[in-house]
Amino acid sequence: MTIKVIGDFEKVKSEMKKANKSISDEIKAIKKPYRRNTPHHVQHRIDYLASKGRIYSVSKVLPVRIDGIVINFKLYEAFMKKLKDFETNVLSTPEGIVVQYWKRRSLAQGKGLFKLYDLNKYFKGFEHIPNAEIVEDGSEA
């Protein structure tokens, strides 16, 4: 089983760039009054915003919506490349997507779970997240 994307990433990429820009503008506005010495509580807020801004990095995250769940498709693709010699099964759960993998002839070795958690809370205002579906692959390694 695999995930097939239905739609285009260009519109969601532009939305992500706008969100990232607004976060970086907010960080600049917070830093501006404190040229040299930033108080600890202000630095904590800046660090929080910087970590939140990483979720909107187009080079690291590509959101897709599956059964009402938003996952990072770029992370899914990177992991599936590493599992090309494994049997896989993709399941949708309320918390996210679970990828089960195992070696074909040795169940004692080379098996595991990979969980992609729901990212809905980060992409609430986004309108152009492409949809995806779990499809039967037929050519499982």
C-alpha positions in Angstrom: 0.0 0.0 0.0 1.1 3.5 -0.7 -0.1 7.1 -0.5 -1.1 8.8 -3.8 -1.4 12.6 -3.9 -4.3 14.1 -5.7 -3.6 17.7 -6.5 -0.8 20.2 -6.7 1.7 21.5 -4.1 2.3 25.0 -5.7 -0.6 26.8 -3.9 0.1 25.3 -0.5 3.8 26.1 -1.0 2.9 29.8 -1.5 0.7 29.7 1.6 3.5 28.2 3.6 5.9 30.9 2.4 3.5 33.6 3.5 3.1 32.0 7.0 6.9 31.7 7.3 7.3 35.3 6.3 4.7 36.5 8.8 6.5 34.6 11.6 9.9 36.0 10.6 8.4 39.5 10.5 7.0 39.0 14.0 10.4 37.8 15.2 12.0 40.9 13.8 9.4 43.2 15.4 10.0 41.5 18.8 13.8 41.8 18.5 13.8 45.5 17.3 13.5 47.2 20.7 16.2 45.0 22.2 19.2 45.7 20.0 21.9 44.1 22.2 20.5 42.5 25.3 17.3 40.5 24.8 15.6 39.6 28.1 15.1 35.9 28.8 11.3 35.9 28.5 11.6 37.7 25.1 14.2 35.3 23.9 12.0 32.4 24.9 9.2 33.8 22.7 11.6 34.3 19.8 12.8 30.7 20.1 9.2 29.4 20.2 8.3 31.4 17.0 11.5 30.2 15.3 10.6 26.6 16.0 7.1 27.1 14.9 8.4 28.7 11.7 10.3 25.5 10.8 7.0 23.7 10.2 6.4 26.1 7.3 9.7 25.4 5.6 8.9 24.3 2.1 12.2 22.4 1.9 11.3 20.2 4.9 7.5 19.9 4.9 4.9 19.2 2.3 1.4 18.8 3.9 -1.2 16.5 2.4 -4.7 15.7 3.8 -5.7 12.0 4.2 -9.1 11.2 5.8 -9.1 14.6 7.6 -5.5 14.1 8.8 -2.7 16.4 7.7 0.7 14.7 7.4 4.2 15.6 6.1 4.4 13.9 2.7 8.0 14.8 2.2 8.9 12.9 5.4 6.8 10.0 4.2 8.5 9.9 0.8 12.0 10.0 2.3 11.2 7.1 4.7 9.6 5.0 1.9 12.7 5.3 -0.2 14.6 3.6 2.6 12.0 0.9 2.8 12.2 -0.1 -0.9 13.3 -3.7 0.0 10.6 -4.1 2.6 6.9 -5.1 2.6 4.8 -2.2 3.8 1.3 -1.6 5.0 -0.1 1.9 5.4 -3.0 2.5 7.9 -5.0 5.6 8.8 -5.7 6.1 12.5 -7.3 9.1 14.3 -3.8 10.2 15.5 -2.1 10.0 12.1 -0.7 7.5 9.6 1.0 4.3 10.6 3.4 2.6 8.2 4.2 -1.0 9.1 7.2 -2.6 7.5 8.9 -6.0 7.5 11.3 -8.1 5.5 9.6 -10.6 3.4 11.2 -13.9 4.6 12.5 -13.0 8.1 9.8 -11.7 10.5 12.3 -11.8 13.4 14.5 -9.1 11.9 13.8 -5.9 10.0 10.3 -5.0 11.1 8.8 -2.0 12.7 6.4 0.9 12.7 6.7 4.4 11.5 4.1 7.0 12.7 3.3 10.3 11.0 1.3 12.3 13.5 -1.5 14.7 12.6 -0.3 18.3 11.8 -3.8 19.9 11.6 -3.1 22.3 14.4 -0.3 23.9 12.3 -2.3 24.1 9.0 -5.7 25.3 10.2 -6.1 28.4 8.0 -4.6 26.8 4.9 -7.1 26.3 2.0 -5.0 24.6 -0.7 -3.6 21.5 1.0 -3.7 18.7 -1.6 -5.7 15.6 -0.8 -4.2 12.1 -0.9 -5.5 8.6 -0.6 -4.1 5.2 0.5 -4.0 3.0 -2.5 -3.2 -0.7 -3.0 0.3 -0.7 -4.7 0.4 -4.2 -6.3 4.2 -3.9 -6.7 5.2 -4.2 -3.1 8.9 -5.1 -2.7 
